Amino acid sequence: MFRKSLIILLAGVVSLALCLFLALVLEWPRIVVYTLGLAPLFVAAASFGSAGRQPPERRR
């Protein structure tokens, strides 16, 4: 659980840095900054989503 939280936290830091770089240095439009900048955070969160989990096996 701690590893998942750490990966999502690091993805948030990368997203923030990427958003600031795209907005302040390259002066790209906001919609592009938000779309590309938040992609690492969405990918990290989706990789730990509940859709890929297997239900626990039943004991007989």
C-alpha distance matrix in Angstrom:
0.0 3.8 5.4 5.2 6.4 8.7 10.1 10.9 12.4 14.4 15.6 16.7 18.7 20.2 21.2 22.8 24.7 25.8 27.0 28.9 30.5 31.6 33.0 34.6 35.7 36.4 37.3 36.0 36.2 33.5 32.6 32.1 30.1 27.7 27.5 26.9 25.1 22.3 21.9 19.1 17.0 17.9 17.3 13.7 12.9 15.0 13.4 10.2 12.6 13.4 16.7 15.8 14.1 16.5 17.4 17.2 20.6 23.1 24.9 28.6
3.8 0.0 3.8 5.5 5.1 6.1 8.7 10.0 10.4 12.2 14.2 15.2 16.5 18.3 19.8 21.1 22.6 24.2 25.6 27.1 28.6 30.1 31.4 32.7 33.7 34.8 35.8 34.9 35.4 32.7 32.2 31.6 29.2 27.1 27.3 26.4 24.2 21.8 21.7 18.6 16.6 18.2 17.8 14.0 13.8 16.5 14.9 12.3 15.1 16.5 19.7 18.8 17.5 20.0 21.1 21.0 24.2 26.8 28.4 32.1
5.4 3.8 0.0 3.8 5.4 5.1 6.2 8.7 9.8 10.5 12.3 14.2 15.3 16.4 18.2 20.0 21.1 22.3 24.1 25.8 26.9 28.3 30.1 31.4 32.1 32.9 34.2 33.2 33.9 31.5 30.9 29.9 27.6 25.8 25.6 24.4 22.4 20.3 19.7 16.3 15.0 16.6 15.5 11.7 12.5 14.8 12.6 10.7 14.1 16.0 18.7 17.2 16.5 19.1 20.9 21.0 24.1 27.0 28.7 32.5
5.2 5.5 3.8 0.0 3.8 5.4 5.2 6.3 8.5 9.9 10.6 12.4 14.4 15.4 16.4 18.5 20.1 20.9 22.4 24.5 25.7 26.7 28.3 30.1 30.9 31.5 32.5 31.2 31.6 29.0 28.1 27.3 25.3 23.2 22.8 22.0 20.2 17.6 17.0 14.0 12.2 13.4 12.5 8.8 8.9 11.2 9.5 7.2 10.5 12.7 15.4 14.4 14.0 17.1 18.9 19.6 23.0 25.9 28.1 31.7
6.4 5.1 5.4 3.8 0.0 3.8 5.5 5.2 6.0 8.6 9.8 10.5 12.4 14.2 15.1 16.5 18.5 19.8 20.9 22.6 24.3 25.6 26.8 28.3 29.5 30.4 31.1 30.1 30.4 27.7 27.1 26.6 24.3 22.1 22.3 21.6 19.3 16.8 17.0 14.1 11.7 13.5 13.6 9.9 9.5 12.7 12.0 9.7 12.3 14.6 17.6 17.3 16.9 20.1 21.5 22.2 25.8 28.5 30.6 34.3
8.7 6.1 5.1 5.4 3.8 0.0 3.8 5.5 5.0 6.1 8.5 9.8 10.6 12.3 14.1 15.3 16.6 18.2 19.8 21.2 22.5 24.2 25.7 26.8 27.7 28.8 29.9 29.2 30.0 27.5 27.3 26.3 23.7 22.1 22.4 21.1 18.7 16.8 16.9 13.6 11.9 14.4 14.1 10.3 11.2 14.5 13.3 11.9 14.9 17.6 20.2 19.5 19.4 22.5 24.3 24.9 28.2 31.1 33.1 36.8
10.1 8.7 6.2 5.2 5.5 3.8 0.0 3.8 5.4 5.1 6.1 8.6 9.9 10.5 12.1 14.2 15.3 16.2 18.1 20.0 20.9 22.2 24.0 25.5 26.1 26.8 28.1 27.0 27.9 25.6 25.1 23.8 21.5 20.0 19.8 18.3 16.3 14.4 13.9 10.4 9.3 11.7 10.7 7.0 8.9 11.7 10.2 9.7 13.0 16.1 18.2 17.3 17.8 21.1 23.4 24.4 27.6 30.7 32.9 36.6
10.9 10.0 8.7 6.3 5.2 5.5 3.8 0.0 3.8 5.4 5.0 6.2 8.7 9.8 10.3 12.3 14.3 15.0 16.2 18.3 19.8 20.7 22.1 24.0 25.0 25.6 26.4 25.2 25.5 23.0 22.4 21.6 19.3 17.3 17.3 16.4 14.3 11.8 11.9 9.0 6.6 9.0 9.2 5.7 6.3 9.9 9.7 9.0 11.5 14.8 17.0 16.9 17.6 21.2 23.2 24.6 28.0 31.0 33.5 37.1
12.4 10.4 9.8 8.5 6.0 5.0 5.4 3.8 0.0 3.8 5.4 5.0 6.4 8.7 9.8 10.7 12.5 14.2 15.3 16.7 18.5 20.0 21.1 22.4 23.6 24.7 25.5 24.8 25.4 22.7 22.8 22.1 19.3 17.5 18.4 17.3 14.5 12.6 13.6 10.6 8.4 11.6 12.3 9.2 9.8 13.5 13.5 12.7 15.1 18.2 20.6 20.6 21.2 24.7 26.5 27.6 31.1 34.0 36.3 39.9
14.4 12.2 10.5 9.9 8.6 6.1 5.1 5.4 3.8 0.0 3.8 5.3 5.0 6.2 8.5 9.8 10.6 12.2 14.1 15.4 16.5 18.2 19.9 21.0 21.6 22.8 24.0 23.4 24.5 22.4 22.5 21.2 18.4 17.3 17.9 16.1 13.4 12.3 12.8 9.3 8.5 12.0 11.9 9.1 11.1 14.3 13.8 13.9 16.7 20.1 22.0 21.5 22.4 25.9 28.1 29.3 32.6 35.7 37.9 41.6
15.6 14.2 12.3 10.6 9.8 8.5 6.1 5.0 5.4 3.8 0.0 3.8 5.4 5.0 6.0 8.6 9.8 10.3 12.0 14.2 15.1 16.1 18.0 19.7 20.3 20.9 22.0 20.9 21.8 19.6 19.3 18.0 15.5 14.2 14.4 12.7 10.3 8.8 9.0 5.6 4.9 8.5 8.5 6.4 8.7 11.6 11.6 12.4 14.7 18.4 19.9 19.7 21.1 24.7 27.1 28.7 32.0 35.2 37.7 41.3
16.7 15.2 14.2 12.4 10.5 9.8 8.6 6.2 5.0 5.3 3.8 0.0 3.8 5.4 5.0 6.1 8.6 9.7 10.4 12.3 14.1 15.2 16.3 17.9 19.3 20.1 20.7 19.8 20.4 17.8 17.9 17.1 14.3 12.6 13.7 12.7 9.6 8.0 9.7 7.4 5.4 9.1 10.5 8.9 9.8 13.1 14.0 14.3 16.0 19.6 21.3 21.7 23.0 26.7 28.8 30.5 33.9 36.9 39.5 43.0
18.7 16.5 15.3 14.4 12.4 10.6 9.9 8.7 6.4 5.0 5.4 3.8 0.0 3.8 5.4 5.1 6.2 8.5 9.9 10.7 12.3 14.2 15.4 16.3 17.3 18.7 19.7 19.5 20.6 18.4 19.2 18.0 14.8 14.0 15.5 13.8 10.4 10.1 11.9 9.4 8.6 12.4 13.4 11.7 13.3 16.5 16.9 17.3 19.5 23.0 24.8 24.8 26.1 29.7 31.8 33.3 36.7 39.8 42.2 45.8
20.2 18.3 16.4 15.4 14.2 12.3 10.5 9.8 8.7 6.2 5.0 5.4 3.8 0.0 3.8 5.5 5.1 6.0 8.5 9.9 10.5 12.1 14.1 15.3 15.6 16.6 18.0 17.4 18.9 17.2 17.7 15.9 13.0 12.8 13.6 11.2 8.3 8.8 9.7 7.1 7.9 11.5 11.8 10.9 13.2 15.8 16.0 17.3 19.5 23.2 24.4 24.2 26.0 29.5 32.0 33.7 37.0 40.2 42.7 46.2
21.2 19.8 18.2 16.4 15.1 14.1 12.1 10.3 9.8 8.5 6.0 5.0 5.4 3.8 0.0 3.8 5.5 5.1 6.0 8.6 9.8 10.5 12.0 14.0 15.0 15.4 16.1 15.1 16.0 14.0 14.2 12.9 9.9 9.1 10.2 8.5 5.1 5.2 7.2 5.9 6.2 9.3 10.7 10.6 12.2 14.6 15.7 17.1 18.5 22.3 23.3 23.7 25.6 29.3 31.7 33.7 37.1 40.2 42.9 46.4
22.8 21.1 20.0 18.5 16.5 15.3 14.2 12.3 10.7 9.8 8.6 6.1 5.1 5.5 3.8 0.0 3.8 5.4 5.1 6.2 8.6 10.0 10.5 11.8 13.4 14.6 15.0 14.8 15.7 13.4 14.6 13.8 10.2 9.8 12.0 10.8 7.0 7.7 10.6 9.7 9.3 12.5 14.2 13.8 15.0 17.8 19.0 20.0 21.4 25.0 26.3 26.9 28.6 32.3 34.5 36.4 39.8 42.8 45.5 49.0
24.7 22.6 21.1 20.1 18.5 16.6 15.3 14.3 12.5 10.6 9.8 8.6 6.2 5.1 5.5 3.8 0.0 3.8 5.5 5.2 6.1 8.6 9.9 10.4 11.1 12.7 13.9 14.2 16.0 14.6 16.1 14.5 10.9 11.8 13.6 11.4 8.1 10.0 12.1 10.8 11.6 14.8 15.9 15.5 17.4 20.0 20.7 22.0 23.8 27.5 28.7 28.9 30.7 34.3 36.7 38.5 41.8 45.0 47.5 51.1
25.8 24.2 22.3 20.9 19.8 18.2 16.2 15.0 14.2 12.2 10.3 9.7 8.5 6.0 5.1 5.4 3.8 0.0 3.8 5.5 5.1 6.1 8.5 10.0 10.2 10.6 12.0 11.6 13.5 12.4 13.5 11.3 8.1 9.5 10.7 8.0 5.2 8.2 9.7 9.2 10.9 13.5 14.3 14.9 16.9 18.8 19.8 21.6 23.1 26.9 27.6 27.8 30.0 33.7 36.3 38.3 41.5 44.8 47.5 50.9
27.0 25.6 24.1 22.4 20.9 19.8 18.1 16.2 15.3 14.1 12.0 10.4 9.9 8.5 6.0 5.1 5.5 3.8 0.0 3.8 5.5 5.2 6.0 8.3 9.8 10.2 10.3 9.7 10.8 9.2 10.7 9.3 5.6 6.8 9.1 7.7 4.6 7.4 10.1 10.7 11.4 13.6 15.4 16.2 17.5 19.4 21.0 22.6 23.6 27.3 28.0 28.7 31.0 34.7 37.0 39.3 42.6 45.7 48.5 51.9
28.9 27.1 25.8 24.5 22.6 21.2 20.0 18.3 16.7 15.4 14.2 12.3 10.7 9.9 8.6 6.2 5.2 5.5 3.8 0.0 3.8 5.5 5.2 5.7 7.6 9.2 9.4 10.3 12.0 10.7 13.2 12.0 8.3 10.0 12.7 11.3 8.4 11.1 13.7 13.9 14.5 17.1 18.7 19.1 20.5 22.8 24.2 25.6 26.8 30.5 31.4 32.1 34.1 37.8 40.1 42.2 45.6 48.6 51.4 54.8
30.5 28.6 26.9 25.7 24.3 22.5 20.9 19.8 18.5 16.5 15.1 14.1 12.3 10.5 9.8 8.6 6.1 5.1 5.5 3.8 0.0 3.8 5.5 5.5 5.2 6.7 8.3 9.3 12.1 11.9 14.1 12.0 8.9 11.5 13.4 11.1 9.0 12.4 14.2 14.3 15.8 18.2 19.3 19.9 21.9 23.8 24.8 26.7 28.1 31.9 32.5 32.8 35.1 38.7 41.3 43.4 46.6 49.8 52.5 56.0
31.6 30.1 28.3 26.7 25.6 24.2 22.2 20.7 20.0 18.2 16.1 15.2 14.2 12.1 10.5 10.0 8.6 6.1 5.2 5.5 3.8 0.0 3.8 5.9 5.9 5.1 6.1 5.9 8.6 9.0 10.9 8.5 5.9 9.2 10.8 8.8 7.7 11.4 12.9 14.0 15.7 17.4 18.6 20.0 21.7 23.1 24.5 26.6 27.7 31.4 31.7 32.2 34.7 38.4 41.0 43.3 46.5 49.7 52.6 55.9
33.0 31.4 30.1 28.3 26.8 25.7 24.0 22.1 21.1 19.9 18.0 16.3 15.4 14.1 12.0 10.5 9.9 8.5 6.0 5.2 5.5 3.8 0.0 3.8 6.0 6.0 4.6 5.5 7.3 7.2 10.2 9.1 6.3 9.2 11.8 10.9 9.4 12.5 14.9 16.3 17.2 18.9 20.7 22.0 23.2 24.8 26.6 28.4 29.1 32.8 33.2 34.1 36.5 40.2 42.6 45.0 48.3 51.3 54.3 57.6
34.6 32.7 31.4 30.1 28.3 26.8 25.5 24.0 22.4 21.0 19.7 17.9 16.3 15.3 14.0 11.8 10.4 10.0 8.3 5.7 5.5 5.9 3.8 0.0 3.8 6.0 5.3 8.1 10.4 10.6 13.9 12.8 10.0 12.8 15.4 14.2 12.4 15.6 18.0 18.7 19.7 21.9 23.5 24.4 25.8 27.7 29.2 30.9 31.9 35.6 36.3 37.0 39.3 43.0 45.4 47.6 50.9 54.0 56.8 60.2
35.7 33.7 32.1 30.9 29.5 27.7 26.1 25.0 23.6 21.6 20.3 19.3 17.3 15.6 15.0 13.4 11.1 10.2 9.8 7.6 5.2 5.9 6.0 3.8 0.0 3.8 5.6 8.4 11.7 12.8 15.6 13.6 11.3 14.6 16.6 14.6 13.3 16.9 18.6 19.2 20.8 23.0 24.0 25.0 26.9 28.6 29.8 31.7 33.0 36.8 37.2 37.7 40.1 43.7 46.3 48.5 51.7 54.9 57.7 61.1
36.4 34.8 32.9 31.5 30.4 28.8 26.8 25.6 24.7 22.8 20.9 20.1 18.7 16.6 15.4 14.6 12.7 10.6 10.2 9.2 6.7 5.1 6.0 6.0 3.8 0.0 3.8 5.5 9.3 11.3 13.5 11.2 9.8 13.5 14.8 12.9 12.6 16.3 17.6 18.7 20.6 22.3 23.2 24.8 26.6 27.9 29.2 31.5 32.5 36.2 36.3 36.8 39.5 43.0 45.7 48.1 51.2 54.5 57.4 60.7
37.3 35.8 34.2 32.5 31.1 29.9 28.1 26.4 25.5 24.0 22.0 20.7 19.7 18.0 16.1 15.0 13.9 12.0 10.3 9.4 8.3 6.1 4.6 5.3 5.6 3.8 0.0 3.8 6.6 8.7 11.5 10.2 8.9 12.4 14.2 13.3 12.9 16.3 18.1 19.8 21.1 22.6 24.1 25.7 27.1 28.4 30.1 32.2 32.9 36.5 36.6 37.5 40.1 43.8 46.3 48.8 52.0 55.1 58.1 61.4
36.0 34.9 33.2 31.2 30.1 29.2 27.0 25.2 24.8 23.4 20.9 19.8 19.5 17.4 15.1 14.8 14.2 11.6 9.7 10.3 9.3 5.9 5.5 8.1 8.4 5.5 3.8 0.0 3.8 6.5 8.5 6.7 6.4 10.0 11.2 10.6 11.1 14.2 15.7 17.8 19.4 20.2 21.7 23.8 25.0 25.9 27.8 30.1 30.5 34.1 33.9 34.9 37.7 41.3 43.8 46.5 49.6 52.7 55.8 59.0
36.2 35.4 33.9 31.6 30.4 30.0 27.9 25.5 25.4 24.5 21.8 20.4 20.6 18.9 16.0 15.7 16.0 13.5 10.8 12.0 12.1 8.6 7.3 10.4 11.7 9.3 6.6 3.8 0.0 3.8 5.6 5.6 6.3 8.8 10.2 10.9 11.6 14.1 15.8 18.5 19.5 19.8 21.8 24.0 24.8 25.5 27.8 30.0 29.9 33.3 33.1 34.4 37.2 40.8 43.1 46.0 49.1 52.1 55.3 58.4
33.5 32.7 31.5 29.0 27.7 27.5 25.6 23.0 22.7 22.4 19.6 17.8 18.4 17.2 14.0 13.4 14.6 12.4 9.2 10.7 11.9 9.0 7.2 10.6 12.8 11.3 8.7 6.5 3.8 0.0 3.8 5.4 4.9 6.0 8.4 9.9 9.9 11.6 14.0 16.7 17.0 17.4 19.8 21.8 22.1 23.1 25.7 27.5 27.3 30.6 30.7 32.2 34.9 38.5 40.6 43.4 46.7 49.5 52.7 55.9
32.6 32.2 30.9 28.1 27.1 27.3 25.1 22.4 22.8 22.5 19.3 17.9 19.2 17.7 14.2 14.6 16.1 13.5 10.7 13.2 14.1 10.9 10.2 13.9 15.6 13.5 11.5 8.5 5.6 3.8 0.0 3.8 5.5 5.3 6.0 8.5 9.6 10.7 12.3 15.6 16.0 15.6 18.0 20.4 20.5 21.0 23.7 25.7 25.2 28.3 28.1 29.7 32.5 36.1 38.2 41.2 44.4 47.2 50.5 53.5
32.1 31.6 29.9 27.3 26.6 26.3 23.8 21.6 22.1 21.2 18.0 17.1 18.0 15.9 12.9 13.8 14.5 11.3 9.3 12.0 12.0 8.5 9.1 12.8 13.6 11.2 10.2 6.7 5.6 5.4 3.8 0.0 3.8 5.5 5.1 5.9 7.8 9.9 10.7 13.9 15.1 15.0 16.7 19.3 20.1 20.4 22.7 25.1 25.0 28.3 27.9 29.1 32.1 35.6 38.0 40.9 44.0 47.0 50.2 53.3
30.1 29.2 27.6 25.3 24.3 23.7 21.5 19.3 19.3 18.4 15.5 14.3 14.8 13.0 9.9 10.2 10.9 8.1 5.6 8.3 8.9 5.9 6.3 10.0 11.3 9.8 8.9 6.4 6.3 4.9 5.5 3.8 0.0 3.8 5.6 5.5 5.3 8.0 9.9 12.3 13.3 14.0 15.9 17.9 18.8 19.8 21.9 24.0 24.3 27.8 27.9 29.0 31.6 35.3 37.7 40.3 43.5 46.5 49.7 52.9
27.7 27.1 25.8 23.2 22.1 22.1 20.0 17.3 17.5 17.3 14.2 12.6 14.0 12.8 9.1 9.8 11.8 9.5 6.8 10.0 11.5 9.2 9.2 12.8 14.6 13.5 12.4 10.0 8.8 6.0 5.3 5.5 3.8 0.0 3.8 5.7 5.1 5.7 8.2 11.0 11.1 11.4 13.9 15.8 16.1 17.2 19.7 21.5 21.4 24.8 25.0 26.4 28.9 32.6 34.8 37.5 40.7 43.6 46.8 50.0
27.5 27.3 25.6 22.8 22.3 22.4 19.8 17.3 18.4 17.9 14.4 13.7 15.5 13.6 10.2 12.0 13.6 10.7 9.1 12.7 13.4 10.8 11.8 15.4 16.6 14.8 14.2 11.2 10.2 8.4 6.0 5.1 5.6 3.8 0.0 3.8 5.7 5.8 6.4 10.0 10.7 10.0 12.0 14.7 15.2 15.4 17.9 20.1 19.9 23.2 22.9 24.2 27.1 30.6 33.0 35.9 39.0 42.0 45.2 48.3
26.9 26.4 24.4 22.0 21.6 21.1 18.3 16.4 17.3 16.1 12.7 12.7 13.8 11.2 8.5 10.8 11.4 8.0 7.7 11.3 11.1 8.8 10.9 14.2 14.6 12.9 13.3 10.6 10.9 9.9 8.5 5.9 5.5 5.7 3.8 0.0 3.8 5.6 5.3 8.1 10.1 10.2 11.3 13.8 15.2 15.6 17.3 19.9 20.4 23.9 23.6 24.4 27.2 30.8 33.4 36.1 39.1 42.3 45.4 48.6
25.1 24.2 22.4 20.2 19.3 18.7 16.3 14.3 14.5 13.4 10.3 9.6 10.4 8.3 5.1 7.0 8.1 5.2 4.6 8.4 9.0 7.7 9.4 12.4 13.3 12.6 12.9 11.1 11.6 9.9 9.6 7.8 5.3 5.1 5.7 3.8 0.0 3.8 5.6 7.1 8.3 9.8 11.3 12.8 14.2 15.5 17.2 19.3 20.1 23.7 24.0 24.8 27.3 30.9 33.4 35.8 39.1 42.2 45.2 48.4
22.3 21.8 20.3 17.6 16.8 16.8 14.4 11.8 12.6 12.3 8.8 8.0 10.1 8.8 5.2 7.7 10.0 8.2 7.4 11.1 12.4 11.4 12.5 15.6 16.9 16.3 16.3 14.2 14.1 11.6 10.7 9.9 8.0 5.7 5.8 5.6 3.8 0.0 3.8 5.7 5.4 6.4 8.8 10.2 10.9 12.3 14.4 16.2 16.6 20.2 20.7 21.7 24.1 27.8 30.1 32.6 35.9 38.9 41.9 45.2
21.9 21.7 19.7 17.0 17.0 16.9 13.9 11.9 13.6 12.8 9.0 9.7 11.9 9.7 7.2 10.6 12.1 9.7 10.1 13.7 14.2 12.9 14.9 18.0 18.6 17.6 18.1 15.7 15.8 14.0 12.3 10.7 9.9 8.2 6.4 5.3 5.6 3.8 0.0 3.9 5.4 5.1 6.1 8.6 9.9 10.4 12.1 14.6 15.2 18.8 18.8 19.4 22.1 25.7 28.3 30.9 34.0 37.1 40.2 43.4
19.1 18.6 16.3 14.0 14.1 13.6 10.4 9.0 10.6 9.3 5.6 7.4 9.4 7.1 5.9 9.7 10.8 9.2 10.7 13.9 14.3 14.0 16.3 18.7 19.2 18.7 19.8 17.8 18.5 16.7 15.6 13.9 12.3 11.0 10.0 8.1 7.1 5.7 3.9 0.0 3.8 5.5 5.1 6.1 8.6 9.9 10.6 12.9 14.3 18.1 18.6 18.6 21.0 24.5 27.3 29.5 32.6 35.9 38.7 42.0
17.0 16.6 15.0 12.2 11.7 11.9 9.3 6.6 8.4 8.5 4.9 5.4 8.6 7.9 6.2 9.3 11.6 10.9 11.4 14.5 15.8 15.7 17.2 19.7 20.8 20.6 21.1 19.4 19.5 17.0 16.0 15.1 13.3 11.1 10.7 10.1 8.3 5.4 5.4 3.8 0.0 3.8 5.5 5.2 6.1 8.5 10.0 11.2 12.4 16.1 17.2 17.7 19.6 23.4 25.7 27.9 31.2 34.3 37.1 40.5
17.9 18.2 16.6 13.4 13.5 14.4 11.7 9.0 11.6 12.0 8.5 9.1 12.4 11.5 9.3 12.5 14.8 13.5 13.6 17.1 18.2 17.4 18.9 21.9 23.0 22.3 22.6 20.2 19.8 17.4 15.6 15.0 14.0 11.4 10.0 10.2 9.8 6.4 5.1 5.5 3.8 0.0 3.8 5.5 5.1 5.9 8.5 10.2 10.3 14.0 14.4 15.4 17.7 21.4 23.7 26.3 29.5 32.6 35.7 38.9
17.3 17.8 15.5 12.5 13.6 14.1 10.7 9.2 12.3 11.9 8.5 10.5 13.4 11.8 10.7 14.2 15.9 14.3 15.4 18.7 19.3 18.6 20.7 23.5 24.0 23.2 24.1 21.7 21.8 19.8 18.0 16.7 15.9 13.9 12.0 11.3 11.3 8.8 6.1 5.1 5.5 3.8 0.0 3.8 5.5 5.1 6.1 8.9 9.9 13.5 13.5 13.6 16.2 19.8 22.6 25.0 28.0 31.3 34.3 37.5
13.7 14.0 11.7 8.8 9.9 10.3 7.0 5.7 9.2 9.1 6.4 8.9 11.7 10.9 10.6 13.8 15.5 14.9 16.2 19.1 19.9 20.0 22.0 24.4 25.0 24.8 25.7 23.8 24.0 21.8 20.4 19.3 17.9 15.8 14.7 13.8 12.8 10.2 8.6 6.1 5.2 5.5 3.8 0.0 3.8 5.5 5.2 6.8 9.0 12.7 13.7 13.4 15.2 18.9 21.5 23.5 26.7 29.9 32.7 36.1
12.9 13.8 12.5 8.9 9.5 11.2 8.9 6.3 9.8 11.1 8.7 9.8 13.3 13.2 12.2 15.0 17.4 16.9 17.5 20.5 21.9 21.7 23.2 25.8 26.9 26.6 27.1 25.0 24.8 22.1 20.5 20.1 18.8 16.1 15.2 15.2 14.2 10.9 9.9 8.6 6.1 5.1 5.5 3.8 0.0 3.8 5.5 5.5 6.4 10.1 11.5 12.1 13.7 17.5 19.6 21.8 25.2 28.2 31.1 34.5
15.0 16.5 14.8 11.2 12.7 14.5 11.7 9.9 13.5 14.3 11.6 13.1 16.5 15.8 14.6 17.8 20.0 18.8 19.4 22.8 23.8 23.1 24.8 27.7 28.6 27.9 28.4 25.9 25.5 23.1 21.0 20.4 19.8 17.2 15.4 15.6 15.5 12.3 10.4 9.9 8.5 5.9 5.1 5.5 3.8 0.0 3.8 5.3 4.9 8.5 8.8 9.4 11.8 15.5 17.9 20.6 23.7 26.8 29.9 33.1
13.4 14.9 12.6 9.5 12.0 13.3 10.2 9.7 13.5 13.8 11.6 14.0 16.9 16.0 15.7 19.0 20.7 19.8 21.0 24.2 24.8 24.5 26.6 29.2 29.8 29.2 30.1 27.8 27.8 25.7 23.7 22.7 21.9 19.7 17.9 17.3 17.2 14.4 12.1 10.6 10.0 8.5 6.1 5.2 5.5 3.8 0.0 3.8 5.6 8.8 9.1 8.2 10.5 14.0 16.9 19.1 22.1 25.4 28.3 31.5
10.2 12.3 10.7 7.2 9.7 11.9 9.7 9.0 12.7 13.9 12.4 14.3 17.3 17.3 17.1 20.0 22.0 21.6 22.6 25.6 26.7 26.6 28.4 30.9 31.7 31.5 32.2 30.1 30.0 27.5 25.7 25.1 24.0 21.5 20.1 19.9 19.3 16.2 14.6 12.9 11.2 10.2 8.9 6.8 5.5 5.3 3.8 0.0 3.8 6.6 8.5 7.9 8.8 12.4 14.7 16.7 20.0 23.1 26.0 29.3
12.6 15.1 14.1 10.5 12.3 14.9 13.0 11.5 15.1 16.7 14.7 16.0 19.5 19.5 18.5 21.4 23.8 23.1 23.6 26.8 28.1 27.7 29.1 31.9 33.0 32.5 32.9 30.5 29.9 27.3 25.2 25.0 24.3 21.4 19.9 20.4 20.1 16.6 15.2 14.3 12.4 10.3 9.9 9.0 6.4 4.9 5.6 3.8 0.0 3.8 5.6 6.7 7.9 11.6 13.5 16.1 19.4 22.3 25.4 28.6
13.4 16.5 16.0 12.7 14.6 17.6 16.1 14.8 18.2 20.1 18.4 19.6 23.0 23.2 22.3 25.0 27.5 26.9 27.3 30.5 31.9 31.4 32.8 35.6 36.8 36.2 36.5 34.1 33.3 30.6 28.3 28.3 27.8 24.8 23.2 23.9 23.7 20.2 18.8 18.1 16.1 14.0 13.5 12.7 10.1 8.5 8.8 6.6 3.8 0.0 3.8 5.6 5.5 8.8 10.1 13.0 16.3 18.9 22.2 25.3
16.7 19.7 18.7 15.4 17.6 20.2 18.2 17.0 20.6 22.0 19.9 21.3 24.8 24.4 23.3 26.3 28.7 27.6 28.0 31.4 32.5 31.7 33.2 36.3 37.2 36.3 36.6 33.9 33.1 30.7 28.1 27.9 27.9 25.0 22.9 23.6 24.0 20.7 18.8 18.6 17.2 14.4 13.5 13.7 11.5 8.8 9.1 8.5 5.6 3.8 0.0 3.8 5.7 8.5 10.4 13.8 16.6 19.4 22.8 25.6
15.8 18.8 17.2 14.4 17.3 19.5 17.3 16.9 20.6 21.5 19.7 21.7 24.8 24.2 23.7 26.9 28.9 27.8 28.7 32.1 32.8 32.2 34.1 37.0 37.7 36.8 37.5 34.9 34.4 32.2 29.7 29.1 29.0 26.4 24.2 24.4 24.8 21.7 19.4 18.6 17.7 15.4 13.6 13.4 12.1 9.4 8.2 7.9 6.7 5.6 3.8 0.0 3.8 6.6 9.7 12.6 15.1 18.4 21.6 24.4
14.1 17.5 16.5 14.0 16.9 19.4 17.8 17.6 21.2 22.4 21.1 23.0 26.1 26.0 25.6 28.6 30.7 30.0 31.0 34.1 35.1 34.7 36.5 39.3 40.1 39.5 40.1 37.7 37.2 34.9 32.5 32.1 31.6 28.9 27.1 27.2 27.3 24.1 22.1 21.0 19.6 17.7 16.2 15.2 13.7 11.8 10.5 8.8 7.9 5.5 5.7 3.8 0.0 3.8 6.4 9.1 11.9 15.1 18.3 21.3
16.5 20.0 19.1 17.1 20.1 22.5 21.1 21.2 24.7 25.9 24.7 26.7 29.7 29.5 29.3 32.3 34.3 33.7 34.7 37.8 38.7 38.4 40.2 43.0 43.7 43.0 43.8 41.3 40.8 38.5 36.1 35.6 35.3 32.6 30.6 30.8 30.9 27.8 25.7 24.5 23.4 21.4 19.8 18.9 17.5 15.5 14.0 12.4 11.6 8.8 8.5 6.6 3.8 0.0 3.8 6.3 8.5 11.8 15.0 17.9
17.4 21.1 20.9 18.9 21.5 24.3 23.4 23.2 26.5 28.1 27.1 28.8 31.8 32.0 31.7 34.5 36.7 36.3 37.0 40.1 41.3 41.0 42.6 45.4 46.3 45.7 46.3 43.8 43.1 40.6 38.2 38.0 37.7 34.8 33.0 33.4 33.4 30.1 28.3 27.3 25.7 23.7 22.6 21.5 19.6 17.9 16.9 14.7 13.5 10.1 10.4 9.7 6.4 3.8 0.0 3.8 6.4 9.0 12.4 15.3
17.2 21.0 21.0 19.6 22.2 24.9 24.4 24.6 27.6 29.3 28.7 30.5 33.3 33.7 33.7 36.4 38.5 38.3 39.3 42.2 43.4 43.3 45.0 47.6 48.5 48.1 48.8 46.5 46.0 43.4 41.2 40.9 40.3 37.5 35.9 36.1 35.8 32.6 30.9 29.5 27.9 26.3 25.0 23.5 21.8 20.6 19.1 16.7 16.1 13.0 13.8 12.6 9.1 6.3 3.8 0.0 3.8 6.5 9.4 12.7
20.6 24.2 24.1 23.0 25.8 28.2 27.6 28.0 31.1 32.6 32.0 33.9 36.7 37.0 37.1 39.8 41.8 41.5 42.6 45.6 46.6 46.5 48.3 50.9 51.7 51.2 52.0 49.6 49.1 46.7 44.4 44.0 43.5 40.7 39.0 39.1 39.1 35.9 34.0 32.6 31.2 29.5 28.0 26.7 25.2 23.7 22.1 20.0 19.4 16.3 16.6 15.1 11.9 8.5 6.4 3.8 0.0 3.8 6.5 9.5
23.1 26.8 27.0 25.9 28.5 31.1 30.7 31.0 34.0 35.7 35.2 36.9 39.8 40.2 40.2 42.8 45.0 44.8 45.7 48.6 49.8 49.7 51.3 54.0 54.9 54.5 55.1 52.7 52.1 49.5 47.2 47.0 46.5 43.6 42.0 42.3 42.2 38.9 37.1 35.9 34.3 32.6 31.3 29.9 28.2 26.8 25.4 23.1 22.3 18.9 19.4 18.4 15.1 11.8 9.0 6.5 3.8 0.0 3.8 6.4
24.9 28.4 28.7 28.1 30.6 33.1 32.9 33.5 36.3 37.9 37.7 39.5 42.2 42.7 42.9 45.5 47.5 47.5 48.5 51.4 52.5 52.6 54.3 56.8 57.7 57.4 58.1 55.8 55.3 52.7 50.5 50.2 49.7 46.8 45.2 45.4 45.2 41.9 40.2 38.7 37.1 35.7 34.3 32.7 31.1 29.9 28.3 26.0 25.4 22.2 22.8 21.6 18.3 15.0 12.4 9.4 6.5 3.8 0.0 3.8
28.6 32.1 32.5 31.7 34.3 36.8 36.6 37.1 39.9 41.6 41.3 43.0 45.8 46.2 46.4 49.0 51.1 50.9 51.9 54.8 56.0 55.9 57.6 60.2 61.1 60.7 61.4 59.0 58.4 55.9 53.5 53.3 52.9 50.0 48.3 48.6 48.4 45.2 43.4 42.0 40.5 38.9 37.5 36.1 34.5 33.1 31.5 29.3 28.6 25.3 25.6 24.4 21.3 17.9 15.3 12.7 9.5 6.4 3.8 0.0
